[in-house]
Every structure is written in C-alpha cells, then in structure tokens.
Amino acid sequence: MRGGGDRAEPAGGVLRPGLRFLRERRRVVLRLGAWSVLETGQTFLTGYAPARALDEGFLAGRAGTGLLWLGVAGIGVLVGAYGTVRVYDAVASLVEPLRDRLVTRVVARGVREGDAGALSGLTQQAEIARDTFAGLVMVSRSFVFTAAGALVGLFSLAPLLLVVVGLPLLAGVALFAATLRPLARRQEAFLVADEALAERLGAVCPGLRDITAAGAEQQVAHGTGERVDAELRAATSLARWSVLRVASLAIGGQLPIVLLLATAPWLLRNGVTTGALVGALAYVTQSLLPALNNLVHGLGTSGSRLVVVVRRLVRDSTRETGATGKRAPLSAGEPSERPPMSEPPAQLAHPTGTPALSLTSLTFAYGPTAAPVVQDLHLTLPPGAHLAVVGPSGTGKSTLTALVAGLLEPGEGSVRVYGHPVPGAEAAALRVLIPQQAYVHTGTLAENLEHLRPDPVPEAELLAAAQAVGLLPLLETLGGPRATVDPSALSAGERQLVALTRAYLSYAPLVLLDEATCHLDPEAEERAERAFAERPGTLVVVAHRMSSARRAHRVLVMDGRETAYGTHDELMRGSALYRDLVGRWTPVVSEPALALRDPDRVDAVAGPGLAGDGRHVVAHRPVGQMQAPRDLLDGGALGGQD
C-alpha cells in the first residue's frame, strides 16, 4: 500500500512518451488543427460582427447593414459547428490508438499473471485514460484557437482593446502555467492518499469483529488515523495551491471585464467606437472567459488524473516483468515472503517475575448512575496460572474479560497484562480473547487458523495444535488445512473449535476464554481446556460448566459486588454461593429431568431461550430432586449467559 505521505513522482516520465506519441501521429494533429481554424473564425466573428453591426448599421441608422452583419455572425456559428464535428473525428483518431496501446500492455500483463480481476481493473483504467486524454485535447485545443480568434478580433477592432484585455489574460495564463506542475504533484498526492485511505478502510471495515475480538482497536485506529492525517495534509496543500488557480482565472478572465468598463470613457476619447467596446466585452464574456475556465479546471484536475493513471499503467506493466520475462524485484515498500516462524517475536517477550495479570481497585459500571458490575476488585495472577471465573448470570464475568482484553475501560482502578497498562498496544499483543460467539471467515481452514499469527504456520505445527484442541476430526472431514471453509455450514461447536485452535496457535501468552466452549460437549470442553492448560502461558476461563472450575488452579466467584477467590476445596469450605453453584450443576444426564415438552420446558434438548449445548439436560438442580411443574426457582429462561 502506498501511503498518503509518499512524494509524487514528477510528470516527466509520462511527458516524454506523450510527446513521442504525438509526433508519431503528426498528420492527425495537423488535421485537428486545420478543422480548429473554423472555430477560430467563429470566435473572431463573435465580437467583430456585433461591433460592425452597431457602428456601421444600427448606430448609423442603417438597420439593413446591421442585420447583415448579424447574419454573418450566424453563418460563423454554423461553420464553427461543422468544424467542431470534424474536430471530434480527428480527436477519435488521436485517442483510440492511445487506448489500444494501453490495453495491449494491460492484456499482456493479465495473460502473464493469469489474473482476470487485475485484467478487468486495469482495462477500466485504460478507458479512464482514453476519456481523460480526449477531454484534455478538446480543452487545450479550444483555448488556443479561441484565444487566437479573440485576440485577432480585438486587434482588428482597436489595438488599445488588445492591450486592455491581452495583458491581464497573459498574466492569468502565466500564473496558471507556473502553478500547473506543483498543483499536479499535489493533486496526485491527494489521489494517492485517498486511495490509500480507501484501501485501508476496505480492509478494516469487513474485519471490525475480528479487530474487536483481537483487541487491535488502537493499532488499527492508529494506522487508519495516519492515513486520514496524510489525506488531510494532502487536501490542505492542494487547497492552498487551488487558490492560485482561482486567482489566475480571476486575473485572466474577469479582470479584463472590469478594466474594459473602468477605462471605457478613456477608450472612447481615444478613438475606440461604441461597437468596438461592445465587441470587446463579447470576446471576453462569450469566448475568453469560458475557454480559460475550461482550461484551468480541465487541465488542472483531469490532467493530474491522466498522469496518475497512465504512469500507473505503464509502471505496473513494466515492473511485472523484466527483459527476461521474469518477475521484477519488489520495491522496498512491498512485502516479501517471510520464513516460517515457530518462536514468538521478540516484542512479545515479557520480564521474568512480572505478574501475568494484575487488577488493582478495578471498578466498572455501564453508566454514571448504574450500579457497578465490578467494584474494587484486586487480583494478581502469576505466569502459568489457570483461573476459572464462575458466578450466576449477570454478575460481570464477561465484563471482567472485556476489561482485561481492553474492550472496556474501567471507571476506576487499573488493569495490567505482563506489566503493560490496559488498554494499550503492548498489552493487546500479549493476550487473545475468544468470545462465546466464535468467528470463522470465508477462506481456507489454514487461513482461519493462522489469522492471529504474523507468519505462516508450518503444517506440522498446525496439525499438532488441531490434535491437541480436538479439531483434527473436523479438519480431516473438511479435507485438510487447505480446504475451503463455509462458515454457514459449520455448527456453533465446530466454529468454536476453529476459534480455539486459532487462539492456541497465537503467540499471546494470556488466553481469555469467555464461555468459548459453551457449544461443546463436556468431553470436548475438557480436552480443549486441558490443551490450553498445558500450553505455555496463562489461562483465564469464564466457566460454562462447574467442571471447568474443578480443573483450574484458582477460582474467582463473582456475585455482583461480592467476590470470593481460592482453590476449589477452599471455596467449597468458605463460599456458600460456590457450594450452591456446584450443587446445582449436573455433569452429564442421559434422561430428561421431566417429561419432554413439560410445562417447565426442561428438555433433553434446550428449547428456545434456554442455554445449552443440545447434548445434556439444562436444569437448575441435580436430576432426581423432583419439582412440581411451573415450580422452578425463577420461572424464567434457564442458564442465561452474561
């Protein structure tokens, strides 16, 4: 990607081939000039005929003579229109070979690469170049021949008029010519910056969910902000130079009108007739001002776009292959192939002895008047710790993981990951969060699994991770790592296995599983959690089943403002809530607690509104403790999630 701050290349690389192209077609250029002479004649009559109609006709009392001169002006319009038609034919003969030459280059490149998408896009650019070149030829030719006809007419009417009109016109054109090259560079810089920003947003917007899940908001915002700032700088510079373009138009096209009116008494005293003065005003308002306006805006904007498009087509086509037909070396700014990397990058190293996770006086509420979901929480986890977070629904378990991941900012207190403050780019690089709703994107399975790695993952390492987490049977069913994945064809549990393996392969030493196994059966959940427990690093699990708490080194019990922390045995002795949670949980049940479709809707497969994985009973109490219908604890949806 080319950044907005890159310096635009000079236009000389396109100017020389352009002049050579015109020399090769000098006959077409001469024919174009010959037909344009008719437009010069029309412009000449635009001011000369009305001047004679007034001086020799209407003002002299000879209406017939005046009408005759106006008729001559009308004939000039018809002749000029015919010349314009022939001019279009000549322009077509000039621009079509340019389009053919560009398309030939593009097609040759597309055939070499076998890339139909690139071929289509570049062919469209060739069409843009043709249309823009045709417009520039028409605008430039029109100004030259229109100005020639008007200046000759002014001199024919009265040499003083040529001085009054010609000097400011010359000054305006000179100012515009002096700003043309700097303005073109800044126009190109703006176009490049705009393309860089559009490319960045095109990559960022479809991946917002991934960015949030990976905690990469700050890095992405920083990179996007740099491109926004680059476009702002380019637009500001372009606007400043555009002021000079407007000034040249005012000096060359509008100042002559003011001068003609201001000097009218002096001109009349020095032999300029009333008709000549009216003719001069007609030349400026009907011919010179429109022609100069088209030149300034057409050449100033479309010219820059033509330079950008043509240079890109020529550069891309020639860069792709050298004289030997082989791929030319990449420039310094392009990515090259990276060697496989099995060790974490140096920037992910953390000081020995630093806590993996440190929460200090952590407090968070979802609004200034809302009750805190997390209040004055202190917690320190050493590297290699395995923590399970449990608690009733709505007590802040998922909120806690969002605070640790940097997705939420605490109202009070602080969060540090391996000594780095959260939120922050350093902390985000050291943790990976897998939420309950696992995300799988369209592409190959390997692309999904390598998503959190900056380098390609060796296939042996990928297969070992899939084996450890429990993805290997699905991987083999799909056809291997290079098989294409359709996310909609995967079940919720299969998507969770993909997301878990992706996290397992990441370099982040802190793994946050926010009910990331809720759609797996107990055996698959245990296998995945044990794989992460044996993986180097620290593991925090928001437990979906109390068996996760039994496997953890430490357990954090959350109940609104109250928390308890310790081992499973310690909490069984000292926390009534924890004992109640353990007592309510049933590992695996083969029969429903009540008859299927009973009034309490406690089925072997959870109905709508119930949380469950479809493979075991979801109930508030152990099976065997019978309850009367419609007599559950809360009468509401069971097992709600944070």
Beta strands, then each sheet from edge to edge (+ up, - down):
strand 1: 357-364
strand 2: 374-381
strand 3: 386-390
strand 4: 412-417
strand 5: 420-422
strand 6: 431-434
strand 7: 443-444
strand 8: 484-485
strand 9: 510-514
strand 10: 538-542
strand 11: 554-559
strand 12: 562-566
sheet 1: 2+ 1- 4+ 5-
sheet 2: 6+ 9+ 10+ 3+ 11+ 12-
sheet 3: 7+ 8-
end
